[in-house]
């Protein structure tokens, strides 16, 4: 039958094929639209989960000439060896808090912090946390200060009688705030020492450099914490692998700085980037002798990732020597003693706590190490840590820092707040005399505990040093029932001699933590007396020949 005959017999027969073709075309288009929607939702979900940004760096990034400042939001203080806190909230709602600890400055200097109107980097794009802040000019810190960036955050309300944020290691805006010690108190696993993709960029006009600054994760999703050593622009952001590659390249354009290099390369590795272009720079880690323990450990991790065993072994040895020395003798370190104990606590948490997907870097670095066995770890020996996702101590490290013996009180690592929870009678005796000699060289953690006890009871140590000794004992899990009573009496005596608002608040906080009800009450009463007199003790008594030797009320 011809085509003409078919058409005559059934006029609709010739039209059916085009209709069916159109229907199939619509179905295909609908399927493609559904696939695109599902793909977009999956893309957004994954990026929301990992916290990485989707912006791109366009062109060569550089520091903007004459960047725009929010001068009306600037804060300025003269800061001396006692430390201070500067806080400002930008127009976009981002809160910037600079905590300068005591002894971070040798002589009093003027410190100014100013939010930015625009991001002070050309070709970089919008940040995930404000526009950044400028700290300057030409200020350097003897010990690192801490900058905390919090998007969409109000200034904290006063929680103490002095009209400031109550003194506490984990309270942002407090004079006692220390994210490193706080991370130890909270048992945050060290992991790789970073939160992958969550960074603080340092732009220095003075050195014409753009680097990633060392960050300190402490378990707060809305806070970016970084060390501050010098003036510059500090920009909090979330980056992806592509941006990490751009920043890594930029980092090495203007010379070599170990601290910034370890941060940017750790971020690059954590985000799945390739470290092989930087093997020559990583090889130089072997000759670095910086004793800041967090960055030394990051350098070891990076060296292991690229397979540079010589640099890895040198970094591990440097970490072990410096860590053991500083944990044993607070006078040999420029860092507060509890920070070393806090890091130990974080490293121990690597093997005892399950962690988020962001902490796969250490298992990746040490996956080649055979026969891993650690009684503190929940990861079975020879299990593939990339599968379990549980970071752990590398086999090299326990030689330097052994887990401490569990105290009989069951108060391991806690900050007791109620002395009635523990017996008044002396518990397990402290390690002294010949016992201390047995531990020397074989158990630096236990040795550190004994040295902390010596400082706590010393007649020559300041009250702040004694409190740091108590914090160290708590972080190392070495507080025993017999320690509580003596510590409470010492804190009460210290509280009766505090001379400034900040000092009294520090002693009140310690008294509360370690169960000295009388010490807390004494410190608070002195604060009330200072307020009634219109100033603290140092304001009231000016030391000259007439008033020299006069004690405060």
Residue, then its C-alpha position, 0 to 999 in steps of 0.5 A: x500500500x502506498x503512502x498516499x493510500x494510507x493517508x486516504x484510508x486514515x487521515x490521522x495516520x500521517x500526523x501521529x508520528x510528529x505528535x509522539x515525537x513532540x511528547x518524547x521531546x517534552x519528556x526529555x526536557x522535563x527529565x533534564x530539568x529535574x536532573x538540574x534541580x536535583x543536581x543544584x540541590x545536591x550541590x547546595x547541600x554539599x557546600x552547606x555541609x562542608x561550609x565552603x564558599x562558591x565565590x571565585x578569585x578573579x585575577x591577581x589578588x593584591x592589597x588595595x591602595x588606600x582601603x576604605x575604613x569605618x573610622x567612626x567604628x574605630x576603637x583605641x586603647x593604650x595597652x601595657x603588660x597587663x593586657x586588655x580587650x578591644x571590641x568593635x562591631x562593624x556596620x554589617x553586624x560583624x563583631x571583632x574582638x581583640x584579646x591581648x593577654x598579659x605579657x603580650x606587650x613589653x611596654x605600653x603602646x597604643x593599639x587601634x582596631x578599625x573595621x573595613x568598609x570594603x574588602x581591602x583585597x583587589x580581585x578577591x570578592x566578598x568575604x563570608x564574615x564581614x569586610x575585615x578589620x585593620x589592626x595597626x599601626x606597626x604594632x607587634x606582640x611579644x606573645x600572640x594576641x587573639x582576634x575573634x571574628x563573629x558575623x551577625x553578632x551583638x556585643x556581649x552584655x556585661x555579666x560582671x559587677x565591673x561592667x565587663x564580660x565575666x572573666x573566663x577562658x571560654x568567654x569571648x570579650x573577657x580578659x581571660x579569654x584564651x581559645x587554645x585553653x578553651x579548646x582543651x577544656x572542651x576536649x576538642x580533638x586537635x585533628x589537623x589543628x584547623x577547621x578545613x576551609x575556615x580561614x583568616x587571611x592576613x594582608x600586610x601593607x608593611x611587607x606587601x604580603x598576603x598569607x593565611x594566619x594560624x587559626x584555633x578551632x574551639x568548637x564555635x561555628x560562628x567564631x573565627x579565632x586567629x593569632x595576632x603577632x603584628x599589624x595588618x588587615x585580618x579577613x575571616x572567610x570560608x574558602x574552597x580548594x581553588x581559593x586555597x591554591x591561589x592563596x598558597x601560591x600567593x603565600x610563597x611569592x613574598x618569601x618564606x614564613x613557617x607559621x603562615x606556610x604551615x597554615x596555608x598548606x594544611x588548608x590546601x591538603x585538607x581541601x583535597x589540594x596537591x602539595x607536590x608543587x611545594x615539596x622544596x619549601x616543605x623540605x625546608x621545614x627540617x631546618x625550622x626551629x620555631x617552638x610554637x607547638x601547634x605549628x611545629x606539629x602542623x609542619x610534621x603532618x604536612x611533611x608526612x603527606x608529601x613523604x619527606x621523612x627527614x623533615x617529618x622526623x625533624x619536626x616530630x623531634x622538635x615538637x617532642x623536645x620543646x613540648x617536654x621542656x615547656x611542659x616541665x618548666x614554665x620559665x623556659x617558655x613564652x606561652x602560658x603553661x596551661x596552653x601546653x596542657x590544653x594541647x596535650x588534652x586535645x591530642x589525647x582526644x584525637x584517639x578517644x573521641x569520634x570527630x567530624x568529617x573535617x578531621x581526616x587529615x591526621x589519619x591521611x598523614x599517618x595511614x602508612x604507619x604500621x601496627x598502631x596500638x594505643x590503649x587510649x584510642x577507640x580505633x583498633x590497631x591496623x584499621x584503616x583510619x581513612x575509613x574510620x575517620x578517627x584521628x589519632x596520635x602518630x606512633x612517634x609521639x607517645x615516646x615524648x608525652x605518655x598518658x597520665x595515670x588515672x587519679x583515684x578520685x575519678x575527677x580526671x581532667x575536670x574543673x570541680x566546682x563544688x568541694x562537697x563532691x570530694x572528701x576533705x581527707x587527703x587522697x592519693x599522695x602527690x608524687x614527691x621525693x624518690x617517687x618523683x625521681x622514678x617518673x623523671x624522664x619517663x613520664x613528663x606529664x606526671x612530672x609536669x603535675x608535680x612541678x605544677x603542685x610545687x608552683x601552687x604551694x611556692x612562696x615566690x610564685x604570683x597568684x596568677x602563676x599558682x592559678x595557671x598551675x591549678x589549670x594545668x593540673x586540671x587539664x592533665x587530669x591530675x587533680x586529686x581529692x587531697x589537692x582541693x582543700x589546699x587549693x581552696x585556702x591558697x585561692x582565698x588568700x590570693x583573693x584577699x590581696x587582688x589589686x585590680x578589677x581584672x585580677x579580682x575577677x580572675x581570682x573569683x573565677x578560679x575560686x569558683x572553678x576549684x571550689x573555694x567559696x570563701x575565695x570567690x566571696x572575698x574577691x567579689x567583696x573587694x570588687x564592690x569596695x573598689x567600685x564604692x571608692x571609685x577605682x581599684x587599688x592601684x588607682x587609689x594608691x599611687x606609689x611614691x616616697x610617701x605612700x611606698x609600702x602602703x597596702x591596699x584595703 
